[in-house]
Amino acid sequence: MTSAPLAARLGRPGGPLFFPVTAYGPDGSADLDTYRTHVRRGIDAGAAAVFACCGTGEFHALTPEEFEACVRTAVEEAGGRVPVLAGTGYGTALAVRYARLAEAAGADGLLAMPPYLVVAGQEGLLRHYREIAAATALPVIVYQRDNAVFTPETVVELARTEGVVGLKDGLGDLDLMQRIVSAVRAEVPGDFLYFNGLPTAELTQPAYRAVGVPLYSSAVFCFAPDIALAFYRALEEDDRATAERLLDGFYRPFVELRAQGRGYAVSLVKAGVRLGGLDVGEVRPPLHEPAEDHVKQLVQLVERGHALLEGDGR
């Protein structure tokens, strides 16, 4: 693990948060050499942190052995330059196991995804995440989405839990997020981290920033880091003209393309990485590859995004 406290490093990011795809070889097995290259390129391009084996990295499709090997590879490649966080999830027992594998692999923190299948009450969810936090010395960011939706009171209790340092929101309810941010600010001293975790978070990030959620994950950074970095800098510098140009000309059309197929939040991103010249393989079932026409549209969209950076994309 790196020496600086994770919350402090993530609270002052110098670039987008990078969620690499997991590379597979022709035989379908994890390709650690290609994965290492993908992680290296992201860090060299300006990523502020690496979130290995999370949603974009197909956590759901990895065996425990593959998971640990990928996290270890990301940690080795980062070399302490940026923090590396790993996903964990499923039921409590398996989530604890993955958390411990991530700790053994040298990760700096955990992104705790929703528990598998069941729809639990607030008391059960709180117990689940507290057991994950207690299982290792790693700081935990809790991911709100799908069947893990919290009341402000539950997030206050999570924020009071030793080891829980933040909340990532993939639900998109800004009214709820404003009440969560307000409740934690009023009840829990110190800094608690908030992340926008919606697919293609850039589209909603201006709104999230307004309610006190400054951090966001960037899947676009996987395949078009220059576009993602330009947007990130535009937000940081309050360059509304650049941010709006990219939102209107690239991000909104990309979200509309992503909506054309189920699972495209992962498979379309992975296709984008391949289009950039790095063969990371296809997605594993139950996800499927995007349609050929949609990949062609992605090519055109990335070209337009690059043109927008040069000021001639309108």
C-alpha positions in Angstrom: 0.0 0.0 0.0 1.1 3.6 -0.5 2.0 5.6 2.5 -0.3 8.6 2.2 -3.8 8.2 3.5 -6.1 7.1 0.8 -8.8 9.7 1.5 -6.4 12.5 1.3 -5.0 11.3 -2.0 -8.4 10.8 -3.5 -9.8 14.1 -2.1 -7.3 16.1 -4.1 -7.1 14.2 -7.5 -5.0 15.6 -10.3 -6.9 13.8 -13.0 -9.7 11.4 -13.8 -10.3 8.3 -11.8 -9.4 5.3 -14.1 -11.4 2.1 -14.2 -9.5 -0.2 -16.5 -11.1 -3.0 -18.5 -9.8 -6.5 -17.8 -7.9 -7.9 -20.7 -8.5 -11.4 -22.0 -6.4 -13.4 -24.4 -7.5 -15.4 -27.5 -8.3 -18.4 -25.3 -10.5 -16.3 -23.0 -8.1 -16.4 -20.0 -6.9 -13.2 -18.2 -4.1 -11.5 -20.2 -2.0 -9.9 -17.5 0.7 -8.5 -19.9 -1.9 -6.6 -21.9 -3.7 -5.6 -18.7 -0.4 -4.2 -17.4 0.0 -2.2 -20.5 -3.5 -0.8 -20.3 -3.0 0.2 -16.6 0.4 1.8 -17.5 -1.0 3.8 -20.3 -3.8 5.1 -18.1 -1.4 6.2 -15.4 0.9 7.8 -17.9 -2.0 9.7 -19.5 -2.8 11.3 -16.2 -5.1 9.1 -14.1 -5.3 10.1 -10.4 -6.2 6.6 -9.2 -6.7 3.1 -10.6 -9.9 1.2 -9.7 -9.0 -2.4 -10.7 -11.6 -5.2 -11.2 -14.6 -3.0 -10.6 -17.7 -2.7 -12.9 -15.9 -1.7 -16.0 -13.3 -4.4 -15.2 -15.9 -7.1 -15.1 -15.6 -8.0 -11.5 -18.6 -10.3 -11.8 -16.8 -12.4 -14.4 -13.5 -13.0 -12.6 -12.4 -16.0 -10.5 -10.8 -15.2 -7.2 -7.5 -16.2 -8.6 -7.8 -13.9 -11.6 -9.0 -11.1 -9.4 -6.0 -11.3 -7.1 -3.6 -11.6 -10.1 -5.1 -8.5 -11.8 -5.1 -6.4 -8.6 -1.5 -7.4 -8.0 -0.5 -6.5 -11.5 -2.2 -3.1 -11.2 -0.4 -2.4 -7.9 2.9 -3.4 -9.4 2.5 -1.2 -12.4 1.3 1.8 -10.4 4.4 1.5 -8.2 3.0 3.9 -5.7 2.5 6.7 -8.2 -1.2 6.6 -7.8 -3.4 4.6 -5.4 -5.0 1.4 -6.5 -8.4 0.3 -5.3 -10.1 -3.0 -6.0 -13.7 -4.1 -6.3 -15.4 -6.4 -3.9 -19.0 -7.7 -3.7 -21.4 -10.7 -3.7 -22.7 -11.9 -0.3 -20.9 -10.8 2.9 -18.6 -13.9 3.1 -17.4 -13.7 -0.5 -17.1 -9.9 -0.2 -14.8 -10.4 2.8 -12.8 -13.0 0.9 -12.3 -10.7 -2.1 -11.4 -7.8 0.3 -8.7 -9.9 1.9 -7.4 -11.0 -1.5 -7.1 -7.3 -2.5 -5.3 -6.5 0.7 -2.9 -9.4 0.1 -2.3 -8.1 -3.5 -1.3 -4.7 -2.1 -4.3 -2.6 -2.9 -4.8 0.7 -1.2 -8.5 0.5 -0.8 -11.8 -1.2 -1.8 -14.9 -0.3 -3.8 -17.7 -2.3 -2.2 -20.4 -3.1 -4.7 -24.0 -4.1 -4.0 -24.6 -7.5 -2.4 -25.7 -10.2 -4.8 -29.3 -10.6 -5.8 -31.1 -10.0 -2.5 -33.0 -6.8 -1.6 -32.1 -6.1 2.0 -33.3 -3.6 4.5 -31.1 -0.7 5.8 -30.1 -2.7 9.0 -28.9 -5.6 6.9 -27.0 -3.4 4.4 -25.3 -1.6 7.3 -24.2 -4.8 8.8 -22.9 -6.1 5.5 -20.7 -3.1 4.8 -19.5 -2.9 8.4 -18.3 -6.5 8.2 -16.4 -5.7 4.9 -14.8 -2.7 6.6 -13.8 -4.8 9.6 -12.3 -7.6 7.6 -9.1 -5.7 6.5 -7.2 -2.5 7.1 -8.2 -1.1 3.7 -10.4 2.0 3.5 -13.8 1.2 1.9 -15.9 3.2 -0.5 -19.5 2.0 -0.6 -21.2 1.9 -4.0 -24.9 2.9 -3.9 -26.9 1.5 -6.9 -29.4 -1.2 -7.8 -30.3 -3.1 -4.6 -28.1 -1.1 -2.3 -29.8 2.3 -1.9 -29.4 4.1 1.4 -31.3 6.5 3.5 -29.3 9.6 4.7 -29.5 8.1 8.2 -27.8 4.9 7.0 -25.0 6.8 5.3 -24.4 8.8 8.5 -23.9 5.4 10.2 -21.6 4.3 7.4 -19.6 7.5 7.7 -19.2 6.8 11.5 -17.9 3.3 10.7 -14.2 2.8 11.1 -12.7 2.2 7.7 -15.6 3.5 5.6 -14.3 6.7 3.8 -16.8 7.4 1.1 -19.9 6.8 -1.0 -20.1 6.3 -4.7 -23.5 7.0 -6.2 -24.7 5.1 -9.2 -28.4 5.7 -8.6 -28.7 9.2 -9.9 -31.2 10.6 -7.4 -29.9 14.1 -6.8 -32.5 14.9 -4.2 -31.4 11.9 -2.2 -27.7 12.8 -2.7 -28.2 16.3 -1.5 -29.9 15.0 1.7 -27.2 12.5 2.2 -24.4 15.1 1.8 -26.3 17.5 4.2 -26.9 14.8 6.8 -23.3 13.6 6.9 -22.0 17.1 7.0 -24.2 18.0 10.0 -23.7 14.7 11.9 -20.1 13.5 11.2 -17.0 15.6 11.7 -14.2 15.3 9.1 -14.2 14.7 5.4 -16.3 12.0 3.8 -15.7 11.4 0.1 -18.4 11.4 -2.5 -18.2 10.0 -6.1 -20.5 10.2 -9.1 -20.6 6.6 -10.3 -23.2 6.8 -13.0 -22.2 5.3 -16.4 -20.5 8.1 -18.4 -20.5 10.2 -15.3 -19.2 13.3 -17.1 -22.7 13.9 -18.5 -24.1 14.5 -15.0 -21.0 15.7 -13.2 -21.8 19.5 -13.4 -25.1 18.7 -11.5 -23.3 16.5 -9.0 -20.7 19.1 -8.3 -23.5 21.5 -7.4 -24.7 19.2 -4.6 -21.2 18.5 -3.2 -20.0 15.5 -5.1 -16.7 16.5 -6.7 -15.3 13.1 -7.7 -16.4 10.9 -10.6 -15.4 7.7 -12.4 -14.5 8.0 -16.1 -15.0 5.0 -18.4 -14.2 7.2 -21.4 -10.7 7.6 -20.0 -10.1 3.9 -20.9 -10.3 4.6 -24.6 -10.1 8.4 -25.1 -8.0 9.7 -22.2 -7.3 13.0 -23.9 -11.0 13.8 -24.2 -11.7 12.7 -20.6 -8.7 14.8 -19.3 -9.8 17.8 -21.3 -13.3 17.6 -19.8 -11.9 17.1 -16.3 -9.7 20.2 -16.6 -12.6 22.2 -17.9 -14.6 21.4 -14.8 -11.6 22.2 -12.5 -10.9 25.5 -14.2 -14.6 26.4 -14.6 -14.1 26.5 -18.4 -17.8 26.2 -19.2 -17.3 26.7 -22.9 -15.1 23.7 -23.3 -17.2 21.6 -20.9 -20.4 22.4 -22.8 -18.7 21.8 -26.2 -17.7 18.3 -25.1 -21.0 17.6 -23.4 -23.0 18.6 -26.4 -20.7 17.2 -29.1 -19.3 14.0 -27.5 -20.7 12.9 -24.2 -24.4 13.2 -24.9 -24.1 11.3 -28.2 -21.9 8.7 -26.5 -24.5 8.2 -23.8 -27.2 7.8 -26.5 -25.1 5.3 -28.3 -24.4 3.4 -25.1 -28.1 3.1 -24.5 -28.5 1.1 -27.7 -27.5 -2.1 -26.1 -27.6 -3.8 -22.7 -24.2 -4.0 -21.1 -22.7 -1.4 -23.4 -21.4 0.5 -20.4 -18.7 -2.2 -20.4 -18.6 -3.8 -23.9 -18.7 -0.5 -25.8 -15.9 0.8 -23.6 -13.9 -2.4 -24.2 -14.5 -2.0 -28.0 -13.1 1.5 -27.7 -9.9 0.3 -26.1 -9.5 -2.2 -29.0 -10.1 0.6 -31.5 -7.2 2.4 -29.9 -4.8 -0.4 -30.8 -4.7 -2.5 -27.6 -6.3 -5.9 -28.0 -7.9 -6.4 -24.6 -10.2 -9.2 -26.0 -14.0 -9.4 -25.8 -16.3 -9.3 -22.8 -17.2 -12.5 -21.0 -20.7 -13.8 -20.8 -23.3 -12.9 -19.9 -22.3 -9.6 -21.5 -22.1 -9.5 -25.3 -20.1 -7.5 -27.9 -21.6 -4.4 -29.4 -23.1 -4.5 -32.9 -20.8 -3.7 -35.8 -22.7 -0.6 -36.7 -22.5 0.7 -33.2 -18.7 0.2 -33.2 -18.6 2.2 -36.4 -20.5 5.0 -34.8 -18.1 4.9 -31.9 -15.2 5.4 -34.3 -16.9 8.4 -35.7 -17.8 9.8 -32.3 -14.2 9.5 -31.0 -13.0 11.3 -34.2 -15.5 14.1 -33.5 -14.4 14.3 -29.9 -10.8 14.8 -31.0 -11.9 17.5 -33.5 -13.7 19.2 -30.6 -10.5 19.4 -28.7 -8.9 21.2 -31.6 -11.8 23.6 -31.8 -13.2 22.6 -35.1 -15.9 20.0 -34.1 -18.9 22.2 -34.2 
